[in-house]
Amino acid sequence: SPEDLCGAVVGSIKGAAWLEEFEAMNEGVCAGNPIDSREFPTSPETTQALLSGGIQAQVEDSAVLGNAVITLDGRITVSSEEQFYPVIVGLGLRQGNEALADSIRAAIAEMDADGSYQALLDKYNVDRPTEAEFMEAVGQ
């Protein structure tokens, strides 16, 4: 659980959304035993710090860590299947580029209809956001 990180040296990619959560935990549940949060320029650099013992844990996007487990032939493990700090991501397009936007929407709709979109989500252990989560992420 996130509370298990209290007192640990934890690495993350620089500027990760969950770093604010660590700060809040250090002021709350981890106040007497704070998380020592270290930021690295890239996810692979964070993983290398984990492998070399420079950090005790890595908090990262589930798809990135899942791929690292495979790439590193099990030298690291994901300790939780729960997504603690889900981040909604999207594609940014130049305003007015409706042809590209429509093409992307059509491709995603086709993948959704034939099940391949859900297969990708499952493969990378990523959940589809709810409508409420999406609206919150875009500030509506």
N, C-alpha and C positions, 0 to 999 in steps of 0.2 A: 504494500500500500504506500501511498505517498508519505505517510507518517514514518514508515520504516527508513526513510532517507534522513531523518533527524540525526545529526552527528556525523553523517557520512560526507566524504568528498565526492561530489557529483559533477559530472561533465555534461555539457550540452553545446549544441551549435550556437554560435554568437547570435544574440538577439531573439532567441526562441521565445515563443509566446508564453511558455510555462515558467519562465524565469520570474515573472511577477508573482506567480503562485508560490514559488520558493520564498520570495521576500515576505509574503503574507504569512506563510507557515513559520518563518523565523521570528516573526512578531507575535505569533500565536502558539500553536502546538509545539513548535521546536524552539521556543524562546530560550530555554535553559540548555539546549543542545542543538545549536543551529546547523543547518545544511551549509557546507562549504562549497558554494557553487563556482565552478570554473567554466569559462566560455572558450570555445575553440573556433577557428575560422570555418572549418568544414566538419561534416559528420565523420568522414574517415579519420580525420585527425583526432577527433574525440574518441573514436573506437581504438585508435592506436594508443592513446593515453590510458584507456582501460586495459588493453593488453599488456602494457608496460608497467602497470601498477601505479601510475600517476594519479588515477582516480579510482574510486571503489565501485561506482555505478555510472551508467550513462542513461539519461532520459532523452528519448528521441522518438521521432515519428515511427509508428509501428511498421510501416512498409520498409523504411530504411533499415531498421534493426533486423527485421525478418530476412532481408537480403544479406545483411552482414553475417548472420548466423550461417547461411548457406555458403557464402563466399569464403568464410573463414573456417569452413568444415567443422562447425560445432565448437570452436575455441571460445565462443561466448554463448550465452543463453539468454533468452527473454524470460524474465522472472514472473511476468504477469500477462495474462491475455486480456485484462481489462484495459480500456483506453481511458487514462486518467485526465488528460488535457486535450481533448479533440480540437483540432484546428480546421476550420472551413477554408478551403482554398478554391480558387477559380481561375479562369483565363481572362486576361485583360486584352482587349482589342482597341485599336484606334477608333475613336468615335466616328460613326458614319460608315463603317465597314460592314454593312448589313449582309453583303454576299458571303463573307467569311463567317459571320455570326450564324447566319441561316444554315450554312454548310455544316458547321460544328454541331448545331442543335439537331440537325437531321441525322448526322452520324451517331450522336449519342442516343437519340430516340430509336434508331435501328438496332444499336447494340443492346439497349434496354429491352426491346421487343424480342430479340432472339436469345436473351439470357447471357450474352457474352459480357455485358457490363457488370452484372452481379458476379459472374465468374472471376473477373478481374478484382473486384472488391474482396471477394473471398480469398483469392490467391495471396493478396497482400495484406490480409487481416485489417481491412479498412471498412468502416461503416458508412453507409449513406446518411447524410445529415437529414434530420427531420425538417419540415417546413419552418417550424419555430426556430430551430438552430440556425438555419440559413438566414431568416429574416433578422435575427439578432446580429449575426456576423456582418450583414450589409447595413446595419444601423437603421432598420425599419421596425 
